């Protein structure tokens, strides 16, 4: 595995992150709606998020086992650096959305890695979230206008936006509770036959 996080840690971080983000959106509804409507075409946010995604990808390529591609590590790291410079210069349209898509794809792996081969059925709450992020990430990279459309749909009325925020708070709270009650803090020790 790439990351060495316990299931409890990942569940708590993901759950608290969901609760915090959605609670902020609920408390500052009008401001959040305005900022989310501007976000898909925000070039400064896109550059920042894309550079963050490129740094994460560079770190992964530089440190993880690439298997049969290990001899090409320098080339891969160079391609990531070149993309970090060229994409913000030449692909300005919906850069923020594409960067969020890349970050969602990168963020899905720690959740899946922590839940891998764990016996708790409640781990599937993290797996569902991770695959949701991965699918959304693929869609946002390939068809970034879908985030704009989804944000417009969610913010069409403040009541709908509040409902979406409450759903995020509820899912985050569920993750926190499950993490504290059912997820072990360390790796599972399976008995030898």
Phi, psi and omega per residue, in radians:
X1 nan 2.641 -3.088
X2 -1.361 -0.785 -3.099
X3 -1.902 2.641 -3.116
X4 -2.064 1.122 3.135
X5 -1.851 2.504 3.077
X6 -1.333 2.768 3.122
X7 -1.070 -0.684 3.135
X8 -1.108 -0.782 -3.132
X9 -1.085 -0.830 -3.130
X10 -1.120 -0.738 3.125
X11 -1.103 -0.735 3.120
X12 -1.161 -0.771 -3.136
X13 -1.125 -0.801 3.135
X14 -1.123 -0.794 -3.130
X15 -1.115 -0.825 3.124
X16 -1.150 -0.606 3.072
X17 -1.109 -0.768 3.092
X18 -1.097 -0.780 -3.138
X19 -1.096 -0.810 -3.099
X20 -1.111 -0.824 -3.104
X21 -1.132 -0.768 -3.101
X22 -1.317 -0.549 3.069
X23 -1.178 -0.694 3.071
X24 -1.082 -0.765 3.112
X25 -1.089 -0.598 3.129
X26 -1.267 -0.689 -3.119
X27 -1.300 -0.598 -3.123
X28 -2.051 0.989 -2.986
X29 -1.010 -0.942 -3.061
X30 -1.105 -0.780 3.125
X31 -1.091 -0.770 -3.125
X32 -1.119 -0.726 3.117
X33 -1.059 -0.790 3.126
X34 -1.058 -0.802 -3.115
X35 -1.191 -0.656 3.127
X36 -1.200 -0.579 3.088
X37 -1.204 -0.547 3.107
X38 -1.421 -0.421 -2.962
X39 -1.006 -0.822 -3.031
X40 -0.974 -0.539 -3.123
X41 -1.857 0.244 -3.137
X42 -1.356 1.901 -3.134
X43 -1.194 -0.778 3.113
X44 -1.051 -0.743 3.093
X45 -1.115 -0.680 3.127
X46 -1.097 -0.765 3.128
X47 -1.113 -0.811 3.138
X48 -1.039 -0.873 -3.097
X49 -1.181 -0.635 3.126
X50 -1.192 -0.700 3.090
X51 -1.143 -0.629 3.051
X52 -1.090 -0.793 3.114
X53 -1.118 -0.702 3.132
X54 -1.151 -0.691 3.107
X55 -1.117 -0.733 3.114
X56 -1.099 -0.817 -3.138
X57 -1.127 -0.689 3.103
X58 -1.090 -0.793 3.123
X59 -1.044 -0.755 3.118
X60 -1.083 -0.849 -3.113
X61 -1.113 -0.562 -3.107
X62 -1.385 -0.430 -3.002
X63 -2.008 -0.405 -3.038
X64 -1.534 2.848 3.086
X65 -1.308 2.068 -3.127
X66 -1.670 0.081 3.110
X67 1.091 -2.219 -3.090
X68 -1.245 -0.171 3.110
X69 -1.660 0.051 -3.130
X70 -1.003 -0.653 3.083
X71 -1.093 -0.337 -3.130
X72 -1.724 0.271 -3.079
X73 -0.967 -0.780 -3.122
X74 -1.094 -0.731 3.119
X75 -1.121 -0.750 3.141
X76 -1.123 -0.794 3.115
X77 -1.115 -0.670 3.078
X78 -1.122 -0.685 3.106
X79 -1.141 -0.649 3.097
X80 -1.145 -0.745 3.111
X81 -1.122 -0.725 3.111
X82 -1.106 -0.715 3.106
X83 -1.146 -0.634 3.136
X84 -1.099 -0.506 3.113
X85 -1.537 -0.784 -2.981
X86 -1.392 -0.640 -3.092
X87 -1.070 -0.834 3.094
X88 -1.106 -0.459 3.136
X89 -1.372 -0.652 -2.975
X90 -1.996 -0.144 3.141
X91 -2.227 1.089 -3.051
X92 -1.266 -0.479 -3.045
X93 -1.173 2.142 3.127
X94 0.957 0.603 -3.135
X95 -1.069 -0.679 -3.135
X96 -1.095 -0.712 -3.133
X97 -1.174 -0.771 3.124
X98 -1.096 -0.676 3.115
X99 -1.140 -0.718 3.078
X100 -1.086 -0.681 3.094
X101 -1.065 -0.760 3.118
X102 -1.142 -0.758 3.114
X103 -1.110 -0.642 3.099
X104 -1.124 -0.698 3.094
X105 -1.134 -0.732 3.126
X106 -1.190 -0.644 -3.089
X107 -1.306 -0.337 -3.131
X108 -1.209 -0.546 -3.042
X109 -1.140 -0.762 3.105
X110 -1.050 -0.611 3.108
X111 -1.165 -0.802 -3.137
X112 -1.194 -0.659 3.116
X113 -1.115 -0.701 3.136
X114 -1.208 -0.550 -3.106
X115 -1.538 -0.143 -3.053
X116 -1.111 2.203 3.096
X117 1.043 0.442 3.069
X118 -1.573 2.479 -3.067
X119 -1.406 -0.334 -3.078
X120 -1.137 2.239 3.093
X121 -1.194 -0.481 -3.125
X122 -1.214 -0.195 3.070
X123 -1.064 -0.386 -3.117
X124 -1.120 -0.373 3.030
X125 -1.082 -0.689 3.071
X126 -1.259 -0.676 -3.134
X127 -1.119 -0.743 3.099
X128 -1.063 -0.780 3.117
X129 -1.088 -0.765 -3.125
X130 -1.104 -0.791 3.132
X131 -1.217 -0.530 3.023
X132 -1.098 -0.777 3.085
X133 -1.105 -0.735 -3.110
X134 -1.125 -0.793 3.132
X135 -1.145 -0.777 3.096
X136 -1.070 -0.706 3.115
X137 -1.064 -0.774 3.108
X138 -1.083 -0.751 -3.135
X139 -1.158 -0.763 -3.104
X140 -1.159 -0.592 3.099
X141 -1.246 -0.745 -3.074
X142 -1.454 -0.574 -3.109
X143 -2.411 1.304 -2.980
X144 -1.145 -0.363 3.125
X145 -1.112 -0.328 -3.133
X146 -1.158 -0.550 3.076
X147 -1.185 -0.743 3.104
X148 -1.022 -0.783 3.137
X149 -1.133 -0.716 3.137
X150 -1.155 -0.699 3.118
X151 -1.178 -0.659 3.080
X152 -1.135 -0.710 3.126
X153 -1.118 -0.811 -3.085
X154 -1.179 -0.498 -3.075
X155 -1.831 0.267 3.128
X156 -1.049 -0.628 3.048
X157 -2.405 2.679 -3.127
X158 -1.197 -0.496 3.086
X159 -1.136 -0.763 3.103
X160 -1.138 -0.704 3.133
X161 -1.110 -0.721 3.108
X162 -1.127 -0.675 3.101
X163 -1.068 -0.794 3.108
X164 -1.065 -0.721 3.120
X165 -1.120 -0.730 3.121
X166 -1.122 -0.650 3.095
X167 -1.106 -0.742 3.089
X168 -1.107 -0.713 3.100
X169 -1.123 -0.733 -3.130
X170 -1.121 -0.764 -3.137
X171 -1.163 -0.723 3.098
X172 -1.100 -0.743 3.102
X173 -1.093 -0.746 3.092
X174 -1.034 -0.746 3.106
X175 -1.098 -0.724 3.139
X176 -1.120 -0.821 -3.129
X177 -1.088 -0.810 -3.141
X178 -1.116 -0.685 3.130
X179 -1.090 -0.723 -3.127
X180 -1.285 -0.621 -3.044
X181 -1.574 -0.636 -2.950
X182 -2.051 -0.415 -3.097
X183 -1.519 2.216 3.080
X184 -1.239 2.696 -3.098
X185 -1.351 -0.452 -3.080
X186 -2.138 -3.012 3.124
X187 -1.220 2.661 3.127
X188 -1.345 2.318 3.081
X189 -1.751 1.909 3.139
X190 -1.516 2.398 3.138
X191 -1.211 2.538 3.099
X192 -1.363 2.516 -3.135
X193 -1.215 nan nan
